[in-house]
Amino acid sequence: MSCTNCGNGTPNGCKSNGNCSSVGCHKLEVYDWLSDIMLPQGQKPFDIVEVRFKNSRKEFYRNIKDLKLQVGDVVVVEAKTGGGYDVGIVSVVGELARIQVKKKAPNLKKSELKSIKHIAKQEEIDKWIKARSLEKKVMFQARTLAVNLGLEMKISDVEYQGDLKKATFYYTADSRVDFRQLIKDMASEFKVRIEMKQIGARQEASRLGGIGSCGRELCCSTWLTDFRSVSTSAARYQQLSLNPQKLAGQCGKLKCCLNYELDMYLDALKAFPKGDVKLKTKKGIAHYVKTDVFKEEMWYAYDDGEGLGSTLISLKPERVREIIRMNKKGEEPVDLSDFITVTKVDEKKEFENIVGQDDLNRFEHLFKSKKEKGRKNKKRGGGNRGRRKYNNKRKRGNGQKKN
């Protein structure tokens, strides 16, 4: 049985201990940290439940029938449009669902919400699994129909409704596409109601998933739910090279992670003078080149008439402010090199070999003593046997001398 949530055809199915890691069952998983907290007496549980469908799609539904639902239950809900029903998995219940509603949909009206019909039966679950197994084949057939019609669009994903009466096709396109004939062809081919939804490049990457240049799963497919705009100024503030191949993600847009540390850099740059101020010296005019936030240094270069020179001079922010104050008073220093702050570098204490454990020749004396003993034994005849022969010779010699 494959994973019914992501439809990627994982052999081990759901809860496969990490084998379904890429856009699998644990995608955008929610931990209910309020599940152990008891409600006050007389207060009813919150009647709105969050239900998760394929990939990252989540919707709120009303629990009108007061079903005892838990996270992970497969439920049958009313379809959004066109009648019928859909099948999803309960992701958030109780007071945590109340917090989610306030955060994601503060102006939500309960009367506009669809309701949960009942907990899914085995026949409905089997039909739901069948729908997931058809999606990949239908997607490739739909791509073929779009190519035959010459439409400049890319169908990236298909999502069947739980009752197999409706199919939603997600596509990306750079311009407006007239797909009326495509809908007719797909309706006659697949015998279901067709709905087309255009999504952006980032939404497409979040639905398909993948591995980023950092070696981890894409943020948009695991935990990121909102797509904030990313501009090249975020790379400039962080002193990154404006290389599209390195700054772009799998979606072809700028990486969302460029915004993660941007606030820290903006706060740190407030302590630096502005880079549009030129430093006037008797040697010439120095232009700002770059800033090293971590080392707290600003780099300047002289204008030699044909452009900036290759020699860069690093100054501390306080020294730059000092030069700016001098320029405002009409004073010009001789050279920027006079304002370079020389920092004393402490000599690194190397490892002191007290015991001699790092010496490769520390056992050499043992081998020498053994070698010397071996040489003496060889002279005597070698070993205990040689000593006995040597002693016997001495005794015989002494006896002959006496006689």
BANU-389260 format. One record per residue: z, x, y negated of N, C-alpha, C in turn; residue in three letters. Coordinates in pm, whole numbers, plus 50000, padded with zeros to 5 digits. Layout:
<torses>
ZXYZXYZXYALA/...
</torses>
This chain:
<torses>
500005008550119500005000050000500005008849877MET/499105006249784499055014149662500025008449559SER/500185015949451501105011849346500534999749274CYS/501204988449279500694976149218500844976049068THR/501594985249013501794985248868500704993148797ASN/500385005148847499395013348778498015012248841CYS/497945008548970496665006749033495895019549057GLY/496595030749065495925043549085495685046649232ASN/496125037949321495865040049462496725050749525GLY/497955052249478498845062149536499225058049677THR/499055066549779499305062449917500735058049941PRO/501705064949880503095061749908503595049549833ASN/502785044449739503205032449669504305035149569GLY/505035024549532506085025649432507295033049487CYS/508075039049397509295046349431508985057249535LYS/507985065149505507565075549599508165089149566SER/509295089049499510055101349471509225111849398ASN/508545107349294507845116749208506375118549238GLY/505875113149350504465114749382503585106049293ASN/504155095849234503405087049145503765090249001CYS/503745103248966504255107448835503275104148723SER/501985105348746501025103348639500775088548619SER/501195083548503501085069348467501455060448584VAL/502595062648642503005055148759504065044948728GLY/504885042048827505855031248815506935034248714CYS/507225046748687508285050248594507755052548453HIS/506565048148425505995049848292506705040648194LYS/507175046148083507905038647982509065030848043LEU/509745037148137510875030648203512045029148105GLU/512795018248118513905015248029515195015148110VAL/516205022348060517515022248124518415012648048TYR/518915002648117519764992448056521194997648046ASP/521545003247930522875008847910523894998047873TRP/523474985347867524404974247839524624965547962LEU/524144969948078524224961448196525654959648246SER/526544969348222527924968448271528864961548173ASP/528374957548057529214951247956529214936247978ILE/530394930447993530534916148017530404908547885MET/529764896847892529624888347774530924881047745LEU/531184877947619532384869947587532344856347655PRO/533504850447673533574837447741532864826747658GLN/532074818847729531354808047664529984811947610GLY/529644824747611528344829147559527344830047674GLN/526184823947653525144823847755524304836547745LYS/523744841047854522864852747849521634850047763PRO/521094860447707519914859247621518744854347706PHE/518054844047657517034837347738515634843247720ASP/515494854547655514194861147642514214873847727ILE/513144875847802513034886947896511774894747864VAL/511844907847877510654916247859510024918847996GLU/508724916448005507994917948130506924928648111VAL/506814937848207505854948748201504684945548293ARG/503474948148240502264946048317501614959548343PHE/500324959648368499654972148402499764982048286LYS/500004994748322500135005548225501245002548127ASN/500995003247999502075002147900502164988447835SER/501454978647883501474965347820502764958147856ARG/503484953747752504734946447770504734934147680LYS/505284923447730505344910847654506724904547674GLU/507094895747577508354888447585508064874347635PHE/508934869547725508814856147782510194849547783TYR/510164836147776511424828547778511804824947920ARG/513074826347949513614822548079514234808648066ASN/513364798648061513814784948038514594779448157ILE/514214783348277514834777948398516124785248435LYS/516604794248350517854801648376517834808648513ASP/516734815348540516644822948664517514835448655LEU/518134839148765518944851348770518014863248795LYS/517594869048684516604879748692517274893248675LEU/516734902948742517174916848730515964925748703GLN/516244937548653515164947048625514484950848757VAL/513154949548760512384952648879511914940348955GLY/512374928548918511924916348986510474913348949ASP/509694909249048508314905049025508314890148996VAL/507804886348879507864872448835506474867348803VAL/506334854148808505104847248770505324841048634VAL/504434844148539504554839348402503304831748363VAL/503424824048257502274816648205501274826348141GLU/500004823948163498974832248103498914829947953ALA/498524840247880498484839247734497444829147687LYS/496254829847744495164820947704494414816147827THR/493854804347817492974799247921493664793348042GLY/494974791748040495664786148153495824796048267GLY/496334791448378496584800048492497914807248478GLY/498084817348560499344824948557499044839748574TYR/500024847648539499934862048555501184866948625ASP/501134878948679502244884748755502644897848689VAL/503944899648667504454911948607505804915648663GLY/506354926448612507644931648657508624930948541ILE/509814926048566510844925048463511304939248427VAL/511264942348298511654955648252512964955748174SER/513264945248098514494944648017515024930348021VAL/516324929048044516994916048043518284917047963VAL/518884905547933520224905247873520244909547728GLY/521354915947689521564919747550520624930847505GLU/520194939047598519234949347560517894943047520LEU/517534931847584516324924547544516474918947403ALA/517694914647367517924909747231517684920747128ARG/518144933047161517924944347071516444947747062ILE/515734947047175514304949947175513524939847091GLN/513934927247096513254916947017513454919546868VAL/514684923046828514954925946687514184938146640LYS/514004947846729513334960246691511814958646687LYS/511224952346788509774951746801509174939346735LYS/509874928146741509324915646685510424908246610ALA/510784913046490511894906446417511564892346372PRO/510284889146353509884875746308509404866846423ASN/509864869946543509424862546661510014848446662LEU/509164838646695509604824746709509614821246857LYS/510754816046903510874812847046509884802147089LYS/509534793146998508624782247035507214787447067SER/506874799247017505544804847039505454812747169GLU/506584815447233506594823747353506234815547477LEU/505534822147569505294816247700506544817747786LYS/506604810247892507814810047975507554816148113SER/508644819548179508584824548316508644812648411ILE/507694812048504507634800748597508674802348709LYS/508574813248782509484815448894509324829848942HIS/510194833449034510064846649098508884846149195ILE/508084856549194506834856549271507104855349420ALA/506264847549485506304845949630505394856449694LYS/505474857349824504714867749894503214865549880GLN/502764852849884501334850149869500824854349732GLU/501634852149629501254855949493501254871149476GLU/502204877749541502234892449535501024898449604ILE/500614892449718499434897349789498174895749704ASP/498064884449635496914882449548496934892249431LYS/498124895249381498294904849270497864918849314TRP/498254922749437497854935849490496334936349509ILE/495764925449553494314924949570493604926649437LYS/494154920349332493564921549199493574936049151ALA/494674943049176494744957149136493754965749213ARG/493524962449338492604970449418491144968449377SER/490824957149311489454954349270489094960849137LEU/490084964749059489844968748919488964981248907GLU/489184991148989488425003548977486945001249008LYS/486674993749113485284990949151484594982749044LYS/485304972748990484724964248886484444972248759VAL/485304981848726485114989848606483814997848615MET/483535004148729482305011948744481065002848741PHE/481174990948798480044981648793479784977048650GLN/480864974648574480704970548435480084981748351ALA/480454994148378479835005448306478335006048334ARG/477945003348458476515003348492475764992448416THR/476384980648405475744969648332475604973048184LEU/476614979748127476554983447986475474993947961ALA/475315003348055474285013748039472895007648051VAL/472734998048139471424991548155471014983948029ASN/472004978847957471714971647833471604980947713LEU/471894993747734471785003447625472875002247521GLY/474044997647559475154996047464475915009147449LEU/476195012847325476955025047297478445021947299GLU/478995020747416480405017547435480865023647567MET/482165025547578482735031247699483825021947750LYS/483635016347867484635007747930485615016948003ILE/486845017447954487815027048005488795021148106SER/489005007848103489995002148193489724987248210ASP/490164981948323490044967748354491374962748405VAL/491764950948361493024944948405492774930548447GLU/492974927848575492814914348629494084906348605TYR/493904893548581495034884448576495564882148717GLN/496864878648727497484877648859496844867448950GLY/496194857148895495574846748979494094849149004ASP/493584860748962492184864748984491184855548914LEU/491604848748806490694839848734490194845848603LYS/490754857148565490384863048438490474878248448LYS/489564885248380489574899948377489404904548233ALA/490284913548191490234919148056489664933248063THR/488604935647987487934948647985488304955647854PHE/488844967647866489204975747749488104986047726TYR/487624986847604486514996047574486745002947441TYR/486065014247424486075021647298484635022947250THR/484475022347118483145023447058483295028546916ALA/482335036546873482355042046737481905032046633ASP/481105022446672480585012446579480644998746646SER/480254988746571480274975046623479224973346733ARG/479614966246840478744964546957478544949746982VAL/477314945747004476994931947040476954931047192ASP/478034926247249478124925847396478074911547450PHE/477394902647380477294888747429476524888047560ARG/475424895347568474654895347693475444902147804GLN/476224912547768477044919347869478074909947929LEU/478684901547846479674892047898479024882147994ILE/477814877647962477124868448051476814875148185LYS/476354887548179476024894548304477284897048388ASP/478384900648323479614903248398480194890448455MET/480104879448381480624866648432479854862148556ALA/478524863848554477734860048672477934869848787SER/478264882348757478444892448862479814891448927GLU/480864889448847482234889948899482864876148921PHE/482214865548870482684851748891484084849448836LYS/484384855348723485674853448656485424852148506VAL/486444847348434486364847048288486544861248234ARG/485744864548135485714878148082486314878247941ILE/487154888247917487694890547783487524905347749GLU/486974908047631486744921747587487744925347478MET/488354937147491489314942047391488954956247353LYS/488754958347225488464971847177489764979147145GLN/489884991347193491064999547171490625012847110ILE/491575019747050491285032746992491325043847095GLY/491005055947049490975067347140492375070547192ALA/493395068947106494765071947149495255061547249ARG/494915048847227495295038447324494615040647458GLN/493395045647453492675048547578493375059747655GLU/493785070247584494475081247650495815076847707ALA/496505067847638497805063047687497635054647813SER/496535047347824496305039047942495855047548061ARG/495025057548035494505065748145495475076648187LEU/496235082348089497185092948121496485106248143GLY/497285116348176496745129648201497775140348169GLY/497345152848176498205164348151497725171048022ILE/498665173547931498325179847805498255194947816GLY/497915201447703497825215947701499185222647720SER/500265215147699501605220547719502005220847866CYS/501205214547953501525214248095502305202048138GLY/502625193148045503375181148079502475168948063ARG/502985157448113502215145048099502125141247952GLU/501085134047918500875130047780502035121747728LEU/502435124447606503555117047545503215102247534CYS/501955099247499501565085247479501575077347608CYS/501485083947722501475076847850502835076847919SER/503835083447861505155083947926506255077547843THR/506335080747713507455075447635507075071047494TRP/505965075947440505585072747302504965058847297LEU/505495050347209505015036447201504305033347070THR/504575041046964503905038646837503045050746802ASP/501865047946749500905058446717500845060046566PHE/501545070046516501515072846372500325081846339ARG/499845080246219498695088146177499075102846164SER/498175111446209498385125946203497275131846117VAL/497635139346015496655145345925496695160545938SER/495665166845883495605181445888496675188045801THR/497235180445707498305186145624499535189545708SER/499745182245819500855185545908500685199445967ALA/499445203245998499195216746050499335227245940ALA/498945223645818499055233145707500525236145675ARG/501345225945673502765228045645503415237045750TYR/502935236245873503515244345980502795257645998GLN/501905261145904501195273845906500375275846034GLN/499755265046080498925265746200497465267446160LEU/496725274446241495295276346214494575263146237SER/493685259746147492965246946155491805248146254LEU/492175249546379491195250546487491165237146561ASN/490075229546549490045216246612490245216646763PRO/489795227346829489925228046974491395229347016GLN/492225235646933493635237346968494485225846917LYS/494085219846805494885209146746494575195346802LEU/493445193746869493055180746922493585178847063ALA/493965166447092494445163047226493315157947313GLY/493665151847425492645146847516491895134947459GLN/492495128147361491825116847298490795121247195CYS/490755134247164489835139247062490405138646923GLY/491565132546904492235132046775493285143046766LYS/493865144546647494925154346630496125150746717LEU/496775160646773497885158346864499055151446794LYS/499645141946863500795134746807501995144046788CYS/502085154646867503235163646859503245171846731CYS/502155171446652502175178346523503175172046427LEU/503515159446451504475152546364505925154646405ASN/506165160246524507525161046575508415169946488TYR/507905181746449508695191246372508315191546224GLU/507485182146183507005182246045508135180245944LEU/509055171145972510165168545880511035180845861ASP/511235188445968512045200645958511365210845868MET/510045212245882509315221645798509325217145651TYR/509185204145627509195199245490510545201745423LEU/511625199745498512955202545442513145217345415ASP/512635225845505512785240245487511955245345369ALA/510765239345347509895244045239510415240245100LEU/511385231145095511955227644965512715239344902LYS/513175248644984513895260344933512955271344885ALA/511635269544900510665279644859509995275444729PHE/509615284944645508825281544525507455276044564PRO/506835268844474505525263144502504485274244511LYS/503535272444601502545282744624501395282844525GLY/501305272644438500205272444341500475280744217ASP/501655286944209502005295244093501525309544118VAL/500775315044023500295328844033501295338343969LYS/501465349944030502395360043981501605370443901LEU/501985372043773501295381243683502065394443676LYS/501365405243704501925418743694500965427543615THR/501435439443578500565448843507499465454143598LYS/499705453843727498695458443821497605447943841LYS/497935435243819496965424543838497665411343868GLY/496875401543900497385388143932497465386844084ILE/498625382644132498835380944276498775366144311ALA/498075362944416497905349244462498705347144590HIS/499185334844605499955331144724499025330144844TYR/499475335244959498665335145081499295326145187VAL/500535328745223501175321045329502685322245317LYS/503395314345398504855314245400505335315245543THR/506315323445565506985324345695508335317645681ASP/508415305345734509625297345716510805303545787VAL/510595308945904511715313945984512265327145927PHE/511385335945880511835348545821512185347245673LYS/511885335445615512125332845473511415343345387GLU/510095344145406509275353545331508025346445282GLU/507555350845164506325345945106505385357745087MET/504125355745126503165366645125502175364545012TRP/501935375544937501015375344822500005386744837TYR/498875384844770497825395144769497205395544630ALA/496805407644587496215409444455494755405044455TYR/494325399944340492925396144320492185408144262ASP/491245413944340490535425944295489205422744229ASP/488995410244192487755406344126486745400444220GLY/486695405444342485755400244443486445391044542GLU/487725389044522488505380744614489855387144639GLY/490605381244729491915386444759491815399144842LEU/492655408844810492665421144884493255419545022GLY/493055429745101493535429245240495005432945252SER/495585438845146496975442945151497865431145113THR/498745427345203499675416245179501055421745147LEU/501715415345053503065419445011504005407845038ILE/505065410445113506035400045147507215400745051SER/507595389144998508705388144904509635377044948LEU/510905378644919511885368144943511735357344836LYS/512095345044866511945334244767512685336844636PRO/513875342744645514625345144522513935355644435GLU/513265365544495512535375544418511295369344353ARG/510665359844421509525352944363509955344844242VAL/511095338044252511605330444137511915339844020ARG/512425351544052512725361043946511465365243872GLU/510375367543944509115371343880508565359643798ILE/508715347343850508235335643777509005334043646ILE/510305336443648511095335543525510655346243424ARG/510355358143474509875368743385508525365043323MET/507635359043401506335354943346506475344143241ASN/507435335243260507645324743160508145330543027LYS/508885341343036509365347942914508315357142853LYS/507185358442916506135367142867506225381242919GLY/507075383743014507255397043070506445398243200GLU/505945410243224505195412743345505735425243414GLU/506125423943538506595435943610505435445443638PRO/505775457743672504735467743698503985464543827VAL/504715462243934504085460244065504995451444149ASP/504395443644237505185435144327505975443244428LEU/505465455044459506165463344558507555467344512SER/507805466644380509145469844330510165459044365ASP/509675447244402510555436044432510705433644582PHE/510165442544661510315441044806511745443744845ILE/512335434644918513715436044964513735444245091THR/514405455645085514505464445201515765460745278VAL/515585456645399516715452645483517025463745582THR/518285466745590518715477045685518735471345825LYS/518045477645911517975473246050519035480846129VAL/519935473546188520975479846269520355485946393ASP/520775498246419520265504846538520795497846662GLU/519885494746748520275487946870520985497646963LYS/522145493647004522905502047097522275501047235LYS/521795512047279521205511947411522275511347517GLU/521865508647636522805507447747523435520947777PHE/524745521047773525465533447801525765534247949GLU/525305544948009525485546848153526835553548177ASN/527845545148193529195550448211529415554548356ILE/529055545948447529315548448589528175556348652VAL/526995555548592525845562448649525095553948749GLY/525215540648736524595531948835523095530648816GLN/522615533848692521185532448671520425545448701ASP/521115555848747520475568548776519875568148917ASP/518595570948927517935570549057518375582049147LEU/518925592649088519325604349167520835604849192ASN/521475592849182522935592949194523425595649337ARG/522565593849437522955596649575522375609949625PHE/521855617749531521205630049572522205640049631GLU/523445640049580524425649649630524795646849776HIS/524745634049815525045630749955523975636350048LEU/522695634450004521615639650086521635654850092PHE/522015661249979522075675849977523135681050074LYS/524295674550074525365679150165524945677650311SER/524225666650341523765664650478522715674950516LYS/521845677850420520815687950448521425701650473LYS/522415705150391523075718150409523765719150544GLU/524445708250584525085708250716524055709750828LYS/522895702950810521855703950912521315718050924GLY/521165724650807520675738350811521665747550882ARG/522945746150855523965754350920523965752051071LYS/523815739351111523785736251255522575742551323ASN/521435742551249520245748751308520445763651329LYS/521105770251231521365784351246522285786951365LYS/523225778051385524175779751496523585775251629ARG/522525767751624521925762751748521755747851746GLY/522315741351647522095726951632523085718451705GLY/523885710851632524765700651687525955706151762GLY/526665697451834527835701251913527475710352029ASN/526315707552088525875715752200525625730152153ARG/525055731252034524835744551981526135751751951GLY/527135744151903528425750451874529065755652002ARG/528965747752112529555752252239528885765052289ARG/527555765252281526855777552322527265789352236LYS/527395786752108527775797452016529175802552046TYR/530085793252074531465797452106531515805052239ASN/530735800752340530705807552469530175821852456ASN/529135823152372528605836552350529655845652288LYS/530425839752192531455847852128532535852052226ARG/532875842552316533935845952416533415856852510LYS/532175855252558531655865352646531545878952578ARG/531155878552453531055891052380532395897852362GLY/533415889552333534755895152314535285900952447ASN/534985894052560535445899152689534755912152727GLY/533485913152700532775925552730533295937152648GLN/533645934252522534185944752438535525949852490LYS/536345940152543537665944452596537505952952718LYS/536585948752805536385956652926535835970252892ASN/
</torses>
